Amino acid sequence: MLDVSVQGWQQLLALLTALVLCSLIGLERQLQHKSAGLRTHTLVGVGAALFMLVSKWGFGDVLELDGVTLDPSRLAAQIVSGIGFIGAGLIFVRRDVVRGLTTAATVWVAAAVGTAAGAGLWLLAAAVTAMHFLVAYVYPYLTRRIARSGPDTAVFEIEYRDRQGVLREILSEATSRGFDVRDVRTRRSDGGAAIELALTVVGRAEPPALAAALAALDGVLSVHTADPDDVEG
């Protein structure tokens, strides 16, 4: 019979540590309006911590039996592969642009933090949580500072009416404002009357000003900018 003494404050503290640290990670994602936010990251981290605790403490009675040989740590190993299903659900392709990679990676990190907390490695769990905020807030600032002397890359998701010469006007507007067009991908919308465009441009001008100018063009139905840190072409 399983020794109930293994269920105590030490295990509850591990779960609480995972709860707090993964809630901080999830809160950052929630404030960034990402598809996976506070609840998702918290539940992933707490769940990973519980799996780790079960792996450490849940098989003591089985290991005491004669002739029984097993590796309880294999249960914790499945966390890594299992979390891939959630991560895959956060990654999607829209207009041939891959999005959600950063959020999927953050969920993976939350699972790692929860696993470390469940294993009793609370200092490492806290350190990785701090590293997440370093990457989320400091790295974008450093990237902007480093790239300030160079051109910026912007991705626009545009929907416009077909057969009105709007694409020519969009490209002309972008080039006239000092942007170089690097990639143009179009597809017909579900209704068939409009075209969806993924436009990648590089330049030193301000992307918000270009977005406003494109939105003002006749025939343009909508203009959205994609997060460069969360997009792959």
RODO-258848 format. One record per residue: x, y, z of N, C-alpha, C, O in turn. Coordinates in steps of 0.02 Angstrom, whole numbers, padded with zeros to 5 digits, always signed. Layout:
<zalos>
XYZXYZXYZXYZ
...
</zalos>
This chain:
<zalos>
+00043-00060+00000+00000+00000+00000+00044+00062+00000+00097+00064+00032
+00022+00113-00036+00060+00174-00041+00063+00210+00027+00013+00216+00062
+00123+00232+00044+00133+00268+00107+00105+00339+00101+00131+00378+00061
+00053+00354+00139+00022+00420+00133+00066+00475+00160+00052+00535+00150
+00120+00457+00195+00164+00508+00223+00201+00546+00169+00228+00600+00181
+00203+00518+00107+00237+00554+00053+00194+00612+00028+00218+00653-00012
+00132+00616+00049+00088+00670+00030+00086+00721+00086+00047+00715+00134
+00128+00771+00081+00134+00820+00135+00149+00889+00109+00138+00905+00051
+00175+00931+00155+00188+01000+00138+00242+01008+00085+00240+01056+00046
+00289+00962+00083+00341+00967+00032+00311+00963-00038+00330+01002-00083
+00265+00918-00048+00233+00910-00114+00187+00969-00129+00184+00994-00185
+00150+00991-00078+00106+01049-00088+00146+01112-00103+00125+01154-00143
+00204+01120-00071+00246+01177-00085+00273+01176-00156+00279+01228-00189
+00288+01116-00181+00310+01110-00251+00255+01132-00299+00268+01168-00347
+00194+01110-00285+00138+01131-00327+00126+01206-00323+00112+01238-00374
+00131+01233-00263+00120+01305-00254+00174+01345-00291+00160+01398-00320
+00236+01320-00289+00290+01354-00325+00276+01355-00400+00285+01406-00433
+00255+01298-00427+00237+01295-00498+00179+01342-00513+00179+01375-00565
+00130+01345-00469+00073+01389-00478+00094+01462-00484+00073+01497-00530
+00136+01484-00438+00157+01554-00436+00200+01572-00496+00188+01621-00531
+00251+01531-00509+00298+01547-00563+00265+01544-00631+00276+01589-00673
+00225+01493-00644+00192+01487-00709+00136+01539-00717+00121+01558-00773
+00106+01561-00662+00057+01615-00666+00091+01680-00688+00061+01719-00726
+00152+01692-00666+00189+01751-00687+00204+01749-00762+00196+01798-00797
+00224+01690-00785+00237+01683-00857+00173+01692-00897+00172+01728-00947
+00119+01661-00874+00055+01668-00908+00028+01738-00907-00005+01760-00955
+00040+01775-00853+00017+01844-00849+00051+01887-00902+00019+01930-00932
+00115+01876-00912+00151+01913-00964+00121+01900-01033+00112+01946-01072
+00105+01836-01048+00074+01819-01112+00004+01849-01117-00016+01870-01171
-00032+01850-01061-00100+01879-01061-00097+01953-01076-00138+01979-01114
-00049+01988-01047-00042+02060-01059-00022+02075-01131-00035+02129-01157
+00011+02026-01163+00030+02034-01233-00025+02011-01281-00017+02012-01342
-00083+01992-01252-00142+01972-01291-00127+01913-01337-00147+01912-01395
-00091+01863-01310-00075+01804-01348-00130+01752-01340-00172+01756-01295
-00130+01702-01385-00184+01653-01386-00183+01609-01324-00236+01585-01302
-00125+01597-01295-00119+01560-01232-00098+01609-01177-00045+01639-01182
-00140+01616-01126-00126+01667-01076-00117+01639-01006-00084+01588-00996
-00146+01673-00958-00135+01658-00887-00158+01588-00869-00119+01550-00839
-00218+01569-00887-00245+01504-00866-00207+01446-00899-00191+01397-00867
-00193+01453-00964-00160+01398-00999-00091+01385-00970-00075+01327-00954
-00050+01437-00962+00018+01427-00936+00017+01401-00864+00058+01359-00845
-00030+01427-00824-00033+01404-00755-00052+01330-00751-00021+01292-00714
-00102+01310-00789-00124+01240-00787-00070+01194-00815-00060+01139-00789
-00035+01216-00867+00019+01175-00894+00074+01165-00842+00098+01109-00833
+00093+01219-00808+00146+01214-00758+00127+01171-00699+00166+01130-00676
+00067+01181-00673+00044+01142-00615+00036+01069-00634+00054+01024-00596
+00010+01056-00694+00003+00987-00717+00070+00953-00724+00078+00895-00704
+00119+00988-00752+00186+00960-00758+00217+00946-00690+00251+00895-00681
+00205+00990-00643+00231+00980-00575+00200+00918-00543+00234+00880-00510
+00135+00909-00553+00102+00851-00524+00128+00786-00556+00139+00737-00520
+00137+00786-00621+00165+00727-00654+00234+00711-00625+00251+00653-00614
+00274+00763-00612+00340+00752-00585+00336+00724-00514+00375+00680-00495
+00290+00749-00474+00281+00724-00406+00258+00651-00406+00281+00611-00366
+00213+00635-00451+00191+00565-00457+00249+00521-00477+00257+00465-00452
+00291+00547-00524+00348+00508-00545+00397+00496-00488+00427+00442-00483
+00405+00546-00444+00452+00539-00389+00425+00497-00331+00461+00457-00302
+00361+00507-00314+00334+00479-00252+00280+00427-00262+00261+00394-00214
+00254+00420-00321+00195+00379-00329+00205+00305-00340+00157+00267-00345
+00268+00283-00344+00280+00213-00359+00321+00177-00305+00348+00123-00317
+00324+00206-00247+00362+00176-00193+00337+00107-00174+00377+00062-00160
+00271+00099-00172+00244+00033-00152+00256-00020-00205+00264-00079-00189
+00259+00001-00269+00272-00047-00322+00344-00069-00322+00359-00128-00333
+00390-00023-00310+00461-00039-00311+00480-00085-00254+00531-00119-00257
+00440-00086-00201+00455-00130-00144+00437-00203-00157+00458-00246-00119
+00400-00217-00210+00380-00286-00225+00438-00324-00255+00478-00296-00293
+00442-00387-00240+00495-00430-00266+00486-00441-00341+00431-00453-00365
+00541-00436-00377+00540-00449-00448+00514-00392-00490+00507-00400-00550
+00500-00335-00461+00474-00277-00498+00531-00228-00511+00563-00204-00465
+00543-00214-00574+00594-00166-00594+00564-00117-00643+00540-00137-00697
+00565-00055-00626+00540-00003-00672+00574+00062-00659+00608+00071-00608
+00566+00108-00705+00597+00174-00701+00543+00227-00694+00515+00247-00745
+00527+00250-00634+00473+00299-00626+00487+00364-00663+00440+00401-00679
+00551+00380-00676+00566+00443-00709+00540+00445-00781+00536+00499-00810
+00522+00388-00809+00496+00388-00877+00430+00426-00881+00413+00453-00934
+00392+00428-00827+00330+00466-00827+00344+00540-00837+00309+00574-00875
+00395+00566-00803+00413+00637-00812+00438+00650-00882+00428+00705-00909
+00471+00601-00912+00497+00611-00980+00442+00622-01030+00451+00655-01080
+00383+00594-01017+00327+00601-01063+00298+00671-01062+00260+00689-01107
+00315+00711-01012+00290+00780-01010+00315+00818-01072+00278+00857-01102
+00379+00806-01089+00409+00843-01145+00372+00828-01210+00356+00874-01248
+00359+00764-01223+00324+00747-01285+00250+00765-01281+00221+00786-01331
+00219+00758-01223+00149+00774-01216+00133+00847-01226+00080+00864-01253
+00178+00890-01203+00165+00962-01209+00168+00985-01282+00144+01039-01299
+00197+00942-01325+00200+00959-01395+00132+00965-01428+00124+01003-01476
+00083+00928-01402+00015+00932-01431-00015+01001-01419-00048+01029-01463
-00004+01029-01359-00029+01096-01345+00008+01147-01387-00023+01192-01415
+00073+01140-01391+00113+01187-01431+00093+01187-01504+00089+01239-01535
+00080+01127-01531+00060+01123-01601-00007+01157-01613-00019+01185-01666
-00051+01155-01563-00116+01187-01570-00112+01263-01570-00159+01297-01591
-00056+01290-01545-00048+01363-01541-00016+01392-01604-00018+01452-01615
+00014+01349-01644+00048+01371-01705-00001+01365-01764-00030+01311-01774
-00010+01417-01801-00056+01415-01858-00027+01455-01916+00016+01498-01907
-00053+01440-01974-00030+01474-02035-00087+01515-02062-00143+01490-02072
-00074+01578-02074-00124+01622-02104-00091+01661-02160-00042+01696-02150
-00119+01655-02220-00091+01688-02279-00017+01670-02287+00024+01713-02301
-00002+01606-02278+00066+01580-02287+00115+01608-02237+00176+01605-02249
+00092+01636-02182+00135+01661-02129+00124+01620-02067+00067+01611-02044
+00178+01593-02039+00174+01552-01979+00174+01596-01918+00218+01639-01910
+00124+01586-01874+00119+01627-01814+00110+01583-01752+00091+01525-01758
+00125+01611-01694+00115+01575-01631+00177+01537-01606+00172+01502-01556
+00233+01545-01640+00293+01507-01621+00318+01527-01551+00336+01484-01511
+00319+01592-01538+00343+01615-01473+00298+01592-01417+00322+01571-01364
+00232+01596-01426+00186+01574-01375+00191+01499-01362+00189+01477-01305
+00200+01460-01416+00208+01388-01408+00272+01373-01369+00273+01329-01326
+00325+01410-01384+00388+01400-01347+00380+01419-01273+00410+01388-01230
+00340+01470-01260+00329+01491-01191+00290+01439-01152+00305+01427-01093
+00241+01407-01183+00206+01352-01150+00254+01295-01134+00249+01265-01080
+00299+01281-01179+00350+01230-01168+00394+01248-01108+00410+01204-01068
+00413+01312-01103+00453+01335-01046+00413+01329-00981+00441+01310-00929
+00348+01346-00983+00306+01340-00923+00303+01267-00899+00304+01254-00839
+00300+01220-00946+00301+01150-00928+00367+01131-00895+00369+01092-00847
+00422+01158-00921+00487+01144-00892+00492+01173-00822+00520+01142-00777
+00466+01234-00812+00466+01265-00745+00426+01223-00696+00448+01211-00640
+00367+01200-00718+00327+01158-00674+00360+01092-00659+00356+01068-00602
+00395+01062-00707+00431+01000-00696+00486+01010-00645+00496+00969-00600
+00524+01065-00653+00578+01080-00605+00551+01091-00535+00580+01069-00486
+00494+01127-00531+00464+01139-00465+00442+01073-00433+00451+01063-00373
+00413+01029-00473+00391+00965-00447+00449+00921-00424+00442+00880-00379
+00507+00930-00457+00566+00892-00438+00602+00921-00378+00651+00892-00354
+00578+00978-00352+00610+01010-00295+00666+01057-00314+00700+01083-00270
+00675+01069-00379+00727+01114-00402+00698+01184-00408+00694+01212-00463
+00679+01212-00352+00642+01275-00352+00686+01334-00373+00661+01381-00404
+00750+01332-00356+00795+01387-00376+00801+01389-00452+00800+01443-00482
+00808+01330-00483+00813+01328-00556+00747+01350-00588+00748+01385-00639
+00691+01330-00559+00626+01350-00585+00619+01426-00583+00595+01457-00631
+00639+01457-00527+00635+01529-00521+00683+01564-00569+00666+01616-00597
+00742+01534-00578+00791+01564-00624+00765+01564-00696+00774+01613-00732
+00734+01509-00717+00708+01505-00785+00649+01553-00794+00641+01582-00848
+00609+01562-00742+00554+01611-00746+00583+01681-00756+00557+01720-00796
+00635+01697-00719+00668+01763-00728+00697+01769-00798+00694+01823-00828
+00725+01715-00824+00752+01716-00892+00697+01728-00944+00709+01761-00995
+00638+01701-00930+00582+01713-00976+00567+01787-00982+00558+01813-01037
+00565+01822-00925+00550+01894-00927+00608+01932-00959+00597+01984-00991
+00669+01907-00951+00726+01938-00985+00717+01934-01060+00728+01984-01096
+00698+01875-01084+00688+01866-01156+00628+01905-01181+00630+01934-01236
+00574+01906-01142+00512+01938-01164+00516+02013-01166+00486+02045-01210
+00553+02044-01119+00553+02117-01114+00620+02149-01134+00620+02201-01166
+00675+02118-01115+00740+02149-01128+00763+02135-01199+00790+02180-01233
+00754+02074-01223+00778+02056-01289+00747+02099-01344+00784+02122-01388
+00681+02111-01345+00653+02156-01397+00684+02225-01396+00695+02255-01449
+00697+02251-01335+00729+02317-01330+00799+02316-01360+00818+02361-01397
+00837+02264-01343+00905+02258-01370+00903+02250-01446+00945+02278-01482
+00855+02211-01470+00850+02201-01542+00836+02266-01578+00864+02280-01631
+00791+02307-01550+00776+02371-01581+00837+02417-01579+00849+02453-01627
+00875+02416-01524+00934+02458-01519+00988+02437-01570+01019+02479-01602
+00997+02372-01575+01048+02347-01622+01029+02362-01694+01071+02379-01735
+00964+02353-01709+00940+02362-01778+00922+02434-01794+00900+02448-01850
+00931+02479-01746+00909+02548-01758+00946+02579-01817+00918+02620-01854
+01010+02560-01826+01048+02588-01881+01032+02555-01948+01051+02580-02001
+00996+02500-01945+00979+02464-02006+00905+02468-02020+00867+02495-01980
+00884+02442-02076+00813+02444-02095+00771+02397-02053+00796+02346-02029
+00708+02413-02044+00661+02372-02007+00619+02330-02055+00604+02351-02111
+00601+02270-02032+00558+02226-02071+00488+02228-02042+00479+02223-01982
+00439+02236-02085+00369+02239-02063+00328+02192-02108+00340+02185-02168
+00278+02161-02076+00233+02116-02112+00162+02144-02105+00139+02156-02049
+00128+02154-02162+00060+02179-02162+00013+02126-02190+00028+02094-02241
-00042+02116-02156-00095+02072-02181-00152+02116-02206-00185+02150-02166
-00163+02116-02270-00209+02163-02303-00263+02125-02341-00249+02075-02373
-00323+02151-02337-00379+02124-02377-00405+02180-02421-00420+02235-02397
-00412+02167-02486-00434+02220-02532-00480+02190-02585-00481+02130-02596
-00518+02235-02618-00565+02213-02670-00527+02194-02734-00478+02225-02753
-00551+02141-02765-00519+02116-02825-00538+02157-02886-00590+02189-02887
-00495+02155-02936-00507+02185-03002-00517+02260-03001-00554+02288-03041
-00483+02294-02954-00486+02367-02952-00416+02398-02953-00409+02458-02943
-00366+02358-02967-00298+02384-02969-00271+02405-02902-00225+02446-02898
-00298+02376-02848-00278+02397-02781-00208+02373-02765-00170+02409-02732
-00189+02314-02787-00123+02288-02772-00068+02335-02798-00019+02347-02764
-00078+02360-02858-00029+02407-02887-00023+02469-02844+00032+02495-02834
-00079+02494-02819-00077+02553-02777-00044+02539-02709-00008+02581-02683
-00055+02478-02681-00024+02459-02618+00052+02458-02625+00088+02485-02583
+00076+02426-02678+00148+02421-02689+00178+02490-02703+00233+02505-02681
+00142+02531-02740+00167+02598-02755+00171+02640-02692+00219+02678-02682
+00121+02633-02648+00121+02671-02585+00180+02650-02541+00212+02692-02510
+00193+02585-02538+00248+02560-02497+00316+02585-02522+00357+02608-02483
+00326+02580-02587+00391+02601-02614+00400+02677-02611+00455+02701-02600
+00346+02715-02619+00351+02787-02615+00369+02812-02546+00395+02867-02538
+00356+02771-02495+00373+02790-02426+00440+02762-02404+00456+02763-02345
+00479+02737-02450+00547+02715-02435+00554+02642-02415+00606+02623-02388
+00502+02602-02427+00507+02531-02410+00524+02491-02473+00501+02506-02528
+00563+02439-02462+00577+02390-02515+00531+02330-02504+00527+02304-02448
+00497+02309-02555+00451+02252-02551+00492+02188-02557+00525+02177-02608
+00490+02146-02505+00529+02084-02504+00487+02022-02520+00513+01974-02547
+00423+02023-02504+00382+01964-02516+00309+01985-02524+00283+02026-02487
+00276+01956-02574+00206+01968-02587+00171+01901-02596+00189+01863-02641
+00122+01887-02553+00085+01824-02558+00010+01840-02556-00014+01874-02511
-00025+01816-02606-00097+01830-02610-00136+01765-02616-00111+01714-02639
-00198+01770-02594-00246+01715-02604-00316+01745-02602-00328+01797-02571
-00361+01711-02636-00430+01736-02638-00466+01718-02574-00458+01662-02548
-00506+01764-02548-00542+01753-02486-00597+01701-02498-00613+01684-02555
-00627+01678-02444-00678+01626-02449-00738+01649-02491-00767+01609-02528
-00755+01713-02486-00811+01738-02524-00796+01746-02598-00842+01745-02640
-00732+01756-02615-00712+01762-02684-00710+01833-02710-00682+01844-02764
-00739+01881-02675-00741+01949-02699-00681+01991-02676-00671+02046-02700
-00641+01963-02631-00585+02000-02604-00522+01957-02607-00525+01896-02614
-00465+01991-02601-00399+01959-02602-00366+01971-02534-00367+02026-02508
-00336+01918-02506-00298+01924-02445-00224+01926-02463-00199+01882-02498
-00190+01976-02437-00120+01989-02456-00076+01988-02393-00092+02020-02343
-00020+01951-02397+00032+01954-02346+00091+01990-02377+00124+01964-02422
+00105+02050-02353+00155+02094-02382+00213+02105-02333+00203+02129-02278
+00273+02086-02353+00333+02096-02312+00375+02151-02343+00394+02147-02402
+00390+02203-02304+00429+02259-02328+00487+02273-02280+00484+02256-02221
+00539+02304-02307+00597+02323-02268+00612+02396-02282+00616+02417-02340
+00622+02435-02229+00637+02506-02238+00652+02541-02173+00645+02511-02119
+00671+02603-02178+00688+02643-02119+00629+02687-02096+00634+02718-02043
+00575+02689-02134+00518+02730-02115+00477+02694-02061+00493+02638-02042
+00425+02728-02037+00384+02702-01984+00329+02657-02012+00287+02680-02051
+00328+02593-01993+00274+02548-02017+00204+02571-02000+00159+02563-02041
+00191+02601-01940+00123+02624-01925+00098+02676-01975+00039+02678-01992
+00143+02719-01998+00122+02770-02047+00104+02737-02113+00057+02758-02146
+00142+02686-02132+00125+02651-02194+00058+02613-02186+00018+02612-02233
+00047+02584-02128-00016+02548-02117-00075+02595-02123-00126+02577-02153
-00069+02655-02095-00123+02704-02100-00134+02726-02172-00191+02734-02193
-00080+02735-02209-00087+02755-02279-00119+02700-02321-00160+02714-02364
-00101+02638-02308-00130+02583-02345-00205+02575-02330-00245+02562-02374
-00223+02585-02267-00293+02579-02247-00336+02633-02279-00396+02623-02288
-00305+02689-02298-00343+02744-02328-00352+02736-02403-00389+02775-02434
-00320+02687-02433-00326+02678-02505-00396+02651-02523-00425+02612-02486
-00421+02674-02580-00486+02649-02604-00481+02575-02622-00434+02554-02657
-00528+02537-02598-00528+02465-02612-00497+02423-02559-00505+02362-02559
-00459+02453-02512-00429+02415-02457-00481+02406-02402-00510+02455-02377
-00493+02345-02383-00545+02330-02333-00517+02328-02263-00551+02349-02216
-00457+02302-02254-00428+02298-02187-00352+02293-02192-00326+02267-02242
-00318+02318-02141-00245+02315-02137-00226+02296-02066-00248+02328-02018
-00187+02244-02059-00162+02224-01993-00087+02212-01998-00062+02188-02048
-00051+02230-01944+00020+02217-01941+00033+02155-01900+00000+02144-01848
+00079+02113-01921+00098+02052-01886+00158+02066-01841+00200+02108-01857
+00162+02030-01785+00218+02038-01739+00280+02006-01770+00280+01946-01781
+00333+02046-01784+00393+02017-01816+00426+01963-01774+00459+01919-01802
+00418+01966-01708+00449+01916-01664+00411+01852-01663+00434+01802-01635
+00352+01851-01694+00309+01791-01689+00287+01768-01759+00236+01735-01766
+00327+01785-01808+00308+01770-01877+00368+01739-01913+00425+01761-01904
+00354+01688-01952+00403+01662-01999+00371+01656-02067+00313+01635-02073
+00407+01675-02117+00380+01671-02184+00388+01601-02213+00367+01589-02270
</zalos>
